[in-house]
Amino acid sequence: MYDFDVILSFLTAFTLTYFAIPSIIAVARKKNLCDEPGERRSHTVSTPSLGGIAIFAGVLFAILLWTPFQDYAVSLQYVLCAFVIIFLIGAKDDIDPVAPSTKLIGQLLAAAILVFKADVRITGLYGMFGVEQLPFWVSVLLSIFIIIVIINAFNLIDGINGLSGSIATLIAGILGTWFLLIRRYDLAIMAFSMAGAVIAFLKYNYSPAKIFMGDTGSLLIGLICAILSIQFIELDSSLPIGHPHRINAA
């Protein structure tokens, strides 16, 4: 029913991000908002690091424009709140570095909103270690931990040209297609919006990189990948055995 909207979300995010980045590069260079070469960096020259602003704008605009809110508004509003928190923390760190503890508090707040308000959480281990259903608070703590780990994993690899963006695009493409097949259009649109925005960004990020996504982008795509991964695990396990799109056959 909303299949075409998923395609349009990809194109919208791609177009907005693609045309926004040159302006961001110009402003970042003018204001000297650049990432300097370092031991954990693959670049040898000062490079703008605010590409995440364009990614955030592309993803947010595409989601707001194409998601069927009449079906998904309740949970999606909390997801978007988490997006904004992560964006603000990342942007602040890119412009004026903040303490790691401050970043962690922001990540915990975003993760808590997702877990408690949007119900993005792992509810069971589905037979792993002999465990099926998890107690509520174990589920909450495990889910928050997983979200934080995935966010920071993407943040860690942002300095290597194209790496975090390529991984995020692969995850978004695979999981987005699966969500589309089971008709979870809200998650499919989220995945393909991110894929479109990140692919547009990668055009400017491959060596020699003209821009990095910075914490603004890496924290956001980490958060989105965490949401998609957790929702995939939960939705796949909820499908009846024998369903053509169920991955876990147990």
C-alpha positions, 0 to 999 in steps of 0.5 A, a space after each residue: 500500500 505504501 511501497 511507493 512512499 518507501 522509494 520516495 523517502 529514499 529519493 527525498 533523503 538522497 536529494 536533500 542531503 546531496 544538495 545541502 552538503 556543499 553549502 555545509 562544507 563552505 560554511 564549515 571551512 569559513 568557520 574553521 569547523 574541521 576535523 584535524 588529522 590524527 592517529 585514529 584518522 585516515 585523512 592528512 588534511 583538515 576536513 569539515 566534520 558537519 556532514 551529519 547535519 545534512 544527513 539529519 535533515 534528509 532523514 528527518 524530512 523524508 520520514 516526516 513527509 512519507 511516513 503514514 502517521 495515521 498508522 504509526 504516529 504514537 511510537 514514531 513521535 518518541 523515536 523522533 524525540 530521540 533523534 533530536 536529542 542525539 542530533 543536539 549532542 552530536 552537533 554540540 560536540 562537533 562545534 565545541 567538544 563536550 565531556 564524554 560523560 555529557 555525551 553518555 548522558 545524552 545517549 542514555 536519555 535517548 535510549 531511555 525514551 526509545 525503550 520506555 516510550 517507543 517500546 524499542 526493546 529486546 523482550 527475550 533471548 528466544 532460546 539462547 542460553 536456554 532463556 526465552 522471555 526476559 524479566 522487564 527490567 532485565 529487558 530494559 537494561 539490556 536494550 539500553 546497553 545494546 543501543 549505547 554500544 551500537 551508537 558508539 560503535 559507529 561513532 568509533 569508526 567515523 574517522 575512516 573514509 566511507 566505513 561507517 556510512 557503508 556499513 550503515 547503508 548495508 544494514 539499512 538496505 537489508 533490514 529496510 527490504 525485510 521491513 517492506 516485505 512484512 509491511 512495516 512501512 514506518 521502519 522501511 521508510 526510516 531505513 531507506 531514508 537513512 540509506 538515501 541520506 548516507 549514500 548522498 553523503 558518501 559521494 563527498 566522503 570517499 577518499 579524498 574526503 571532502 567532509 566527515 559526518 562527525 558525531 552529528 551523523 555517526 551518533 544518529 546513524 548508530 541510533 537508527 541502526 540500533 532501532 532497526 536491529 532491535 525491531 528486526 529481532 522482535 518482529 522476526 520472532 513474532 512471525 508465525 513459524 513457516 512465514 516466508 519472511 521469518 529468518 529464525 525458524 526455531 
